[in-house]
């Protein structure tokens, strides 16, 4: 992987860049759609490409449990398995420590309110299948013991295991194993957890560097031919911990930097927290803001120097009938399930160039959602993903 | 509408032809995918066109109840509403008398076994939402009183109302209102019902001819610019009734002829019953076999002079994980949900040219179905619809 900064903003730390991998390039800042189970729900690869996406993010935890990383390796790796020949990110699986453990216990997400109109916390990744409310995870120095949400089987994830799984999946851009604390964890716990996450970061890097030099290790004759490893910054909503994490992870030999964890209770708090430590991060490394992707959050993230963003929000709300609508420099949601749209001949957005808006009325989309037809979620997903890609294009052009 | 026979088989009554409408042509024999609620489940219009489909069939009953034919008329008609600019068939709604009434009471479909591996009866159309097992319909001379399966509201369908609804929807090829009897109805009931269906045929034709001459009536200066009305032949599994129906409907001023109703208990019986009366039908009119579309049934139907076929089977079984697989001159089903395919690198069918088979393995499809991802049904539907279109192409070429 190679990261080049093409242009820097004069007014903020925003930068336009390009991530090059052996599966092609990602122009940054970029929104990365989430394909949790090796598919962006309801989208064919052709549809994603025609919208313009250059990269996807898949969830290590889900693919480890089903169909299993070894199956995917046997099938020729994740790219071949899902027929996506462009760059792929995989997360470390560590986030599920949070979303299946504390997140459920505490009933919260990364920030209290992720985008307009949504109440309560938002969990990154797919938590649809989670039915047990009891504690599913146990964290030790070695790693995380948890029960599969699919069959209840006991599993153990460690830094070494996470790297092994991500190596088997074969994504281009992978993440170190971390613990994602909850906003309700206190200072003492968060500090203890952060120290452990840093020990895990070292173990992740060691496992990564000890791997096959051609496919995963360092010193490969072909820099583009190996996976790239991102370290992750945690530390909750505590300034000294975030700063400590930023310094610690920055000094390590990671290819990129991911920002994870609990980011306060409001969007304002999130921006404030990001502001504390992002200036401490090395300029020349690509930075990924994990699980954050509301359009306004992306603008703030870009100003703070973030390069890539993944989030299930645009695709998940589409499946629930909510379309993203540009309103000046901001956006709002259009609820296609409302009866008032059943006789509305207009497309979701007259100015939108997506294939949904070029061909279908709000009336038809409303009918599809009311009739529980899967074409409704499909067409709304196309629109929302197109919206996000246009949003990113504008951001890139503005830098 | 204009129907031209291009070539006749020397060995059977099979013929190759072309149905011309103001929305384009249908090369026959043709399989017509079913878009019950103004959408072929999970397919975009672009996908259907790229597979090669020239026409769809939508269900009058469903669209009458939701979103309502008046809403669709206001939105510019069914073609504009669903963004399908090619020919559309709508059925009369009369079949639901059967599938929501006797069909449920008797627990049977049109034939006892529709395709290999399926046990019990098969119902045409979508019956997924039917939860009430009590009698939902009451038939009188005037028409059918029934309760909406959506909200329980009392509705009344008559020949005149059916034509009015189909006029509002604006399909190119529409059907006279009929009663579809059950295989378990006795001779006495079926005879009585048939006489009523014939009175309804007269009323349907009168309502149709009394309509706006430009859009629906006769004597329009532009023959292609109006809807075409098909009469329907009923009569159950009784030879004299089927023959009587064939003679009666053939003499009337319909543009085409539909064959509906109960067709015995086995495929063999169905072919035998069709053989009784199809020789009595006028050669120059297009003939549609309603709700029948298993690949082997289509071959037999074509030999008996049928031109078009609609059936939910290929799309419904796709959503359940079954892929159609050519085997010599016949076919079989591949159950993608089986664990054995999870490590199978092959496509569904190596010789298949569909976009699913060109890009995805059985392993990936099996994973999608196991993970309840809607891309599974989508990709399987693309394959099965491609299979049906290739099947029809071969049939057309063989004539």
Interface residues (C-beta under 8 A of the other chain):
Chain A: X37 X38 X39 X41 X42 X43 X44 X45 X46 X62 X66 X67 X71 X74 X75 X76 X81 X82 X83 X342 X343 X345 X355 X359 X360 X361 X363 X364 X366 X367 X368 X370 X371 X373 X374 X375 X377 X378 X379
Chain B: X37 X38 X39 X41 X42 X43 X44 X45 X46 X62 X66 X67 X71 X74 X75 X76 X81 X82 X83 X342 X343 X345 X355 X359 X360 X361 X363 X364 X366 X367 X368 X370 X371 X373 X374 X375 X377 X378 X379
